[in-house]
Amino acid sequence: MAISLFSFSHSSNASFAVTLLNLSLSSGHYDVQKNIQYGEGSRHQLDIYQPKEKISASRGQDKPVIFFIYGGAWKQGNKKDYKFIGHAFTQAGYRVVIADYRLFPQVKFPDFIHDSADAIAYIDQHSTQLLGDVSQGYILMGHSAGAHTAALLATDQKYLQQRQVKLKLRALVALSGPYDLQLDDPEVVPIFTPIANEATAKPVRNVPANMPPVLLMHGRKDTRVKPYHTENFVTALQQAGIQPQVKWYDNIEHIKIVSSIAASLRFLNPSYQDIIDFLNNLDNK
């Protein structure tokens, strides 16, 4: 399963660490619209980060929009903690959307999947006012439980089809997700059961033939979401005729793979540059 950035210790020191990380980031290269309501609840809000004109003359309109879904074991997490994601990718000229979603025990599967789909649909329906030109489509990106949600939205296409989302999905970028979720795991049981068909909770069981390009990333030392999840997802994709790009990091565990996206922590791991290289190649296709 998946725990959110620094929350693995459940301590005030961890919360203080992520606050310090975000406070250390400059803000001169982007603008942010906060707390845009995409639904009725207090957890139905999203933030939009856009590069300023001096970074990108088009304010990112020549690139896909990145829709980032954070982790937290479906029990915790807040978009404000992921300022470093908005900061990182606006540096490269991308627009970034980060949405909150409802959490257990308020809701169970698949309600939090529906929330992310609703946020994407809201962006699709209000793109002209919020983002301008979105003809380049969007990228689903997520870490941990957020990677599971992103992968489900990319593989089980009913969520977006039900909402008549017209925005084109250009790619999936997934970091350390539990794609082959074990539904008998004591931590998972209360969140995902009862469930009529366990395949609906497993991206490895839902791969369509029309998947967009995929980048999967995982640390070999990840004991929280073990590497077999990515290995099994790779196999499922290949069996469907899709060849994902896969990045393995020998000395990286669950948290560093996402925290090293932050500008001040990129010495920990090349995950940020690997994502940028993948996106640049996508832009050139």
C-alpha positions in Angstrom: 0.0 0.0 0.0 1.0 3.6 -0.1 1.8 6.2 2.4 2.1 9.9 1.6 5.3 11.9 1.5 7.0 12.0 4.9 3.9 10.7 6.7 5.4 7.3 7.2 6.6 8.3 10.6 3.2 9.8 11.6 5.1 12.5 13.5 5.1 16.3 13.7 8.8 16.1 12.6 7.7 14.6 9.3 5.0 17.2 8.7 7.6 19.9 9.6 10.0 18.4 7.0 7.7 18.6 4.1 6.7 22.1 5.2 10.3 23.2 5.2 10.9 21.5 1.8 8.1 23.5 0.2 9.1 26.7 1.9 12.6 26.3 0.5 11.3 26.5 -3.1 11.3 29.7 -5.1 7.9 30.8 -6.6 9.0 33.3 -9.2 8.6 31.0 -12.2 5.0 30.0 -11.8 1.5 31.2 -10.9 -0.9 29.1 -8.9 -4.7 29.0 -8.6 -5.7 27.4 -5.3 -8.8 25.6 -4.0 -10.8 25.5 -7.2 -14.0 23.6 -6.4 -14.6 20.7 -8.7 -17.3 19.1 -6.6 -19.5 19.7 -3.6 -17.3 18.5 -0.8 -14.4 20.0 1.2 -12.1 17.4 -0.4 -13.3 18.3 -3.9 -10.8 21.0 -4.6 -7.8 21.3 -6.9 -4.8 23.6 -7.5 -3.4 24.6 -10.9 0.2 25.6 -11.4 1.1 27.4 -14.6 4.6 28.6 -15.8 4.9 32.3 -16.1 5.5 33.9 -19.5 9.3 34.3 -18.9 9.5 30.5 -18.5 7.2 29.6 -21.4 5.9 32.0 -23.9 2.8 29.8 -24.3 2.4 29.3 -20.5 2.7 25.6 -21.2 -0.1 25.5 -23.8 2.4 23.8 -26.2 2.6 20.8 -23.8 0.2 18.3 -22.2 -1.2 19.2 -18.8 0.2 17.0 -16.0 -2.5 15.7 -13.7 -0.7 14.5 -10.5 -2.3 12.1 -8.0 -0.6 11.8 -4.7 -0.4 8.7 -2.4 -1.4 8.2 1.2 -2.8 4.6 1.5 -6.2 6.1 0.5 -6.3 7.4 4.1 -4.3 10.6 4.1 -2.8 13.3 1.9 -3.3 16.9 1.0 -2.6 18.7 -2.3 -0.8 21.5 -0.4 2.0 19.1 0.5 2.8 18.6 -3.1 3.8 22.2 -4.0 7.2 20.7 -4.9 5.6 18.8 -7.8 4.0 21.9 -9.2 7.2 23.8 -8.8 9.3 21.0 -10.5 7.3 20.6 -13.6 6.4 24.3 -14.2 10.2 24.7 -14.3 10.1 22.5 -17.4 7.2 24.5 -18.9 4.3 22.2 -18.0 1.0 23.1 -16.4 0.2 20.9 -13.4 -3.1 20.1 -11.7 -3.1 18.5 -8.2 -6.5 17.6 -6.7 -7.6 16.4 -3.3 -10.0 13.5 -3.1 -12.0 11.9 -0.4 -10.3 9.4 1.9 -11.1 6.3 3.9 -13.0 6.0 6.2 -15.3 8.7 4.7 -15.4 6.7 1.5 -14.3 3.3 0.1 -13.2 2.0 -3.3 -14.1 3.2 -5.9 -15.2 6.6 -4.6 -11.7 8.1 -4.5 -11.2 6.9 -8.2 -14.4 8.6 -9.1 -13.2 11.8 -7.4 -10.0 12.0 -9.5 -12.1 11.2 -12.6 -14.4 14.1 -11.6 -11.5 16.4 -11.3 -10.2 15.5 -14.8 -13.7 16.0 -16.2 -13.9 19.5 -14.5 -10.6 20.5 -16.1 -11.9 19.2 -19.4 -15.1 21.2 -19.1 -13.5 24.4 -17.9 -10.2 24.3 -19.7 -10.7 27.5 -21.6 -11.2 29.6 -18.4 -8.6 27.7 -16.4 -5.8 26.6 -18.7 -6.3 28.0 -22.2 -5.4 25.6 -25.0 -5.4 22.0 -24.0 -5.2 20.5 -27.4 -2.0 18.7 -26.4 -4.0 16.5 -24.0 -2.9 15.5 -20.5 -0.6 13.1 -18.7 -1.7 11.0 -15.7 1.0 10.9 -13.1 0.9 9.4 -9.7 2.9 8.0 -6.8 2.0 5.0 -4.6 -1.8 4.9 -4.0 -2.0 7.8 -6.5 -0.1 5.7 -9.1 -2.7 3.0 -8.5 -5.5 5.5 -9.2 -3.7 6.9 -12.2 -3.1 3.4 -13.6 -6.8 2.4 -13.1 -8.0 5.6 -14.9 -5.6 4.8 -17.8 -6.6 1.1 -18.0 -10.2 0.9 -16.9 -11.5 3.5 -19.3 -15.1 3.5 -18.0 -14.4 6.2 -15.4 -13.5 8.8 -18.0 -16.0 7.6 -20.7 -18.9 7.9 -18.2 -18.0 11.5 -17.8 -17.5 12.0 -21.6 -14.0 13.4 -21.1 -12.8 14.6 -24.5 -9.3 15.6 -23.4 -6.8 13.2 -24.9 -4.7 11.0 -22.5 -1.2 11.3 -23.8 0.7 9.2 -21.3 0.8 7.4 -18.0 3.7 8.1 -15.6 3.4 5.9 -12.5 5.8 5.7 -9.5 5.8 2.8 -7.1 2.2 1.9 -7.4 0.4 -1.3 -6.0 -0.9 -2.3 -9.5 -1.5 -6.0 -8.4 -3.3 -5.0 -5.2 -3.6 -7.9 -2.7 -7.2 -7.6 -1.6 -6.8 -9.9 1.4 -4.1 -7.7 2.9 -5.4 -6.5 6.3 -4.7 -2.9 5.5 -6.5 -3.1 2.2 -9.6 -5.2 3.3 -11.6 -2.4 4.9 -11.0 0.0 2.0 -11.6 -2.3 -0.9 -14.1 -4.9 0.2 -16.8 -6.0 -0.3 -16.1 -6.0 -4.0 -18.0 -7.8 -6.7 -15.1 -8.3 -9.1 -11.6 -8.0 -7.8 -10.3 -7.3 -11.3 -11.9 -3.8 -11.1 -9.3 -2.9 -8.4 -6.3 -4.2 -10.3 -4.7 -2.3 -13.2 -2.9 -5.5 -14.1 -6.2 -7.0 -15.0 -7.6 -4.2 -17.1 -5.0 -3.3 -19.7 -6.7 -2.2 -23.0 -5.0 -2.5 -26.4 -5.1 1.3 -26.9 -3.0 2.4 -24.0 -0.9 5.5 -24.5 2.8 5.5 -23.8 3.7 4.3 -20.3 6.6 5.1 -17.9 6.9 2.9 -14.8 9.3 3.7 -12.0 10.2 1.8 -8.9 12.9 1.5 -6.3 14.5 -1.9 -5.8 14.6 -1.2 -2.0 10.9 -0.4 -1.7 9.5 -2.5 1.1 6.2 -0.5 1.3 5.0 -1.2 -2.2 7.2 -4.1 -3.3 8.7 -4.2 -6.8 6.7 -7.2 -8.0 3.8 -4.8 -8.5 5.7 -3.0 -11.3 7.1 -6.3 -12.6 3.5 -7.7 -12.9 2.2 -4.5 -14.6 5.0 -4.6 -17.1 4.1 -8.2 -17.9 0.4 -7.4 -18.3 1.2 -4.4 -20.6 3.5 -6.5 -22.8 0.9 -9.3 -23.1 -1.4 -6.6 -24.4 1.1 -5.6 -27.0 2.3 -2.5 -25.2 6.0 -1.8 -24.5 6.3 0.4 -21.4 9.5 2.3 -20.5 10.7 1.1 -17.1 13.1 2.7 -14.7 14.5 0.7 -11.8 16.5 2.4 -9.0 18.8 0.0 -7.1 19.2 1.9 -3.9 15.9 3.8 -3.6 13.0 3.0 -1.4 9.4 4.2 -1.5 9.6 7.9 -0.5 12.8 9.0 -2.2 11.6 8.2 -5.6 9.0 11.0 -5.4 10.7 13.4 -3.0 13.7 13.5 -5.3 11.5 15.3 -7.8 11.9 18.4 -5.6 14.5 20.8 -6.9 16.5 20.6 -3.7 16.5 16.8 -3.5 17.4 15.7 -7.0 20.8 14.6 -5.9 19.0 11.6 -4.2 17.8 10.0 -7.4 17.4 10.8 -11.2 13.6 10.2 -11.2 12.9 13.9 -12.2 15.2 13.9 -15.1 14.0 10.4 -16.2 10.4 11.8 -16.3 11.5 14.9 -18.2 13.3 12.8 -20.8 10.2 10.6 -21.2 8.0 13.7 -21.6 10.4 15.4 -24.1 10.4 12.3 -26.2 6.6 12.3 -26.0 6.5 15.9 -27.1 8.5 15.0 -30.2 6.2 12.3 -31.4 
